[in-house]
Amino acid sequence: MSLLRNIASRLRSLLEKKRAAGELDEELYGFLEMAAEEKTKQGMTPKEALRAVRLERGTLEATKEIIHSAGWAFLLETCWQDFCYGLRALRKSPGFAVLGVLILALGIGANTAVFSVVHAVLLRPLPYNDPDRLAMLWVSDTRSVGWAVSDGSTSYQDYLEWRRQVHSFQDLAVFYKRGWSVVTLTGEEPKKVQGAFVSSNFFPLMGVPPLLGRAFTEEELRRRERLIVLSYGVWQSRFGGSPEALGQKLYIDGKPWQVVGVMPPEFRFPFLAGNWEDHIEDEVQLWAPLTTNPSDEPSASGSLNVTRSPGKARFQVVGRLKPTVSIGTAQNEMDTIARRLAGEYPDSNKTLGVRVRRLDEYIAGEMRRPLLLLSLCVLLLLLIACTNLATLSLARGVARARELAVRAAIGATRMRVVRQLLTESALLAILAGGTGLLLAGPTVRMIVALSPVNIPRLDETRMDAAVLAFSFLLALLCSLAFGLVPARRFSACDPHELLKTGQQSTATNTLPMQGLLVGAQFALSLVLLVSAGLLIRSFVKVLEIDPGFRPDHILTVRMLVSDPDAAPRGRIADYYQRVLERLRQIPGVQAAGTVSNIFFLEENRNHALRQVEGHPAEPEANWTPLVWAQIGGDYFRAMGIPLLKGRYFHSLDGPGSPPVAIVNQTLAKRYWPGEDPIGKRLKGFDPRGQNDDWVTVVGLVADMRSHGLERAPMAEIYEAQAQSGEATPNLVVRTSSGPVLPAETIRATLRSLDKGVILSGIETMQDVLHEQTAPRRFQAWLMGLFSSLALLLAAAGVYGVIHYFVAQRIPEIGIRMAFGASRTDIVVLLLRRAVRFAGTGLAVGLALAYWSASLLKKMLFGITDTDPLSFVGALSLLVLAALAATYFPARRATRVDPMVALRYE
Amino acid sequence: MPNKPSDLVQGTLDMLLLKTLALEPMHGYGISVRIEQMSRGVFRLNAGSLFLAIQRLERAGLIKGEWKETENSRRAKYYALTEQGQKRLSSETREWGKQVAAIARILEAS
């Protein structure tokens, strides 16, 4: 109550300031007069009396000031004064203002940009209800080394067991992704769309209700009703966002599905996580009941493919934890369940474990480390910028020392001077924050454009309120960081001393401090430059790798026959055959082939051949990654993989002839070291053992890095598509010279043979490789950019300090030259100064960089974390920068005319 | 009269002002003279702190000002205790007594 009244009366007094001031004046004046009257009664002259009263009671003006300064109004007023004064001060030295704002804006802009990315990818909660309690569960095979975190699939039977036994989770839901070709009733060209089959409890578990319509029920799922829930994107693009979409039919792989619901735009699941085959356009757009996959044979029991065979394990499991259960507890319980299952079903589950991970961590996946690294880098950059600004402010503060001394002399308290200086730096920082935001916009776009395609949620990066708040806070923090040093320094000056001696004495005192700050900038810049050097060198090393084939002049296409599950094997083989024949007739086409998979970029499980003639079974400990690929046409010639021995497949290798295979060098070395592999016989690994025929090796080809450029080639066996009958959807076409085959030509050719074929990923091989190196390119670019900025800032810092030093020492230099110092002596004097500043910083920086490089170890390729070139390069860049930054002021110093210089004294 | 008047114990000025005004309504100068007299010159108020205290008390509604003629036919603002001020004075006096006694006990303890 009294507080309210208090505020009210203060506000009133603020409004009625004038009137109140008038009354107060009268009252005070009366007070002093009465006191003076008393004195005259005691016999003083009126003049003496007035003087006595002033001495005893304070003057009218001082009293008014005291009373005035107790109010809030006063605080606001002085802040405003400081603000105006700060603005004027900045306007008076526009060079400093512009430079300061730019330097800080660089730092703030870079931080804002990186923060908005980190915010979108790592920090923002997932668009589900209570996302902290969602987790992914998947099977891990204890045999394999480094089995992929992101894509361990689970068999349906295991899911059912988990769901029956587990107590840590409220519920578990199951889903799997699948590419579909989709047409609407209006009969558009089929388009490949990623869909997911999900269990009926999936949507309730995620806790997101459909925007329109509904999800499907358990009952409908059991009845295998072809119902579908659309993503917001498909609803917009295929149905124009009309509510009439509900109840309409969508043709998927030739069969009608009824639309029952539309999800809100922010709902995306599953997010893409580190899968190279699926690009962003392949995000899941449709959700259908788990039981409606047409390729699943409806069995009598109505349940799904319940085989335990790992080959058929294609399900992914998402769970919602009970409110009080931690992820660790859940993991422990799942471990117990896994052990129990291993005991019950030793055939299938003996080596299987279960991994549980928070959904957000699962989605962010491997992007965590690079993004955190990036955040650290920009933070360092900001630190450098702040240090730089502190040096500048110090230099400028020396020039202003006299002004501050005058202020102190006429009664400004130390607090008041500090506040004034801090207000100025805050003003600068806010200006810089604004400019930084302007810089951040393009930087974010650049980061998104440069980024590898597989960063989940990166496309959702926005400059939203959180980002704005972040950069504003950052600006204020910076203003404290760079403003406090000079403010403390100068407010502590003794005004008497300063006014007596002028600037010189204090000026020299700030040099050690400036030197320290410059040293710090060099140390931090060295850390950044070395890290950037290491990452750039790794990137270059990756680019230098021989991929094992010739990526020039190759166009790749993925062609999916519209209904792969329904089409008979022979028809697909026939289609490939006709495609290849037609392509060969196109002028300029040198070779064309098909393959099941060109690259196997995910971690591959360790395997062994089931049997190799004349060899004992391979112990599990010796297993390494091994893949089978099916090829058709002139695949090797199209890719430019040289045949080392034996022969290619030819038209006689058909379903009726004895099975043959071509192996690569790694495989040959693994099983027949030092022997000729041609004519050797082998049998496939487990899931492929449907027929027990011996496969004869007829050819040996060179290794290619199908496992990713950065991994050593793995053992590979190639089969003829005609013999294995499996789909080889990847088409590889090599043209003789000139540009690669136009995408349009290939599209038209393939369509003319099958209207319903779905084409995707029409890319040159060079682009494919480019994408594979995208994460490294991303890191190298950004680190390069940020560290060059750091270099620039460090150079500016040295320049500022030496320039300032020269300006201060002109009389001294004049005297030295008058006494016979040569120009070289002067330059050496200055260089020695610069080296002392930068050198100490570089020494400290070297130790820091050595340590930070060891943190980067895991991200390096082809070099060690003590790579001499990176260290020496970074060091010499900085030394050069220091020398260049000293050169210009030094040149100015040597032009000093002793006579002119001495006149200053 | 001592040359250097003592500083008031922190926070006691308000209480002294209330006490002074409890006797009779008075203007600013009157208050300062009265406090000086009553303290036998130990406390001397400068105009700044006096008027700050007056404003503070008036805002809190403990005293009320009114412009009047003085005996020397000069206009001055006279301050009087409000009912609330009366209550505050008696409660503060009680509290002060307690504190002084307590402090004295502490200081005398050996």
Interface residues (C-beta under 8 A of the other chain):
Chain A: S2 R5 N6 S9 R10 E23 L24 E26 E27 L28 G30 F31 L32 E33 M34 A35 E37 E38 E56 R57 G58 A62 T63 I66 I67 A70
Chain B: H27 G28 Y29 S32 V33 R44 L45 N46 A47 G48 S49 L50 F51 L52 Q55 R59 A60 G61 T70 N72 R74 R75 A76 K77
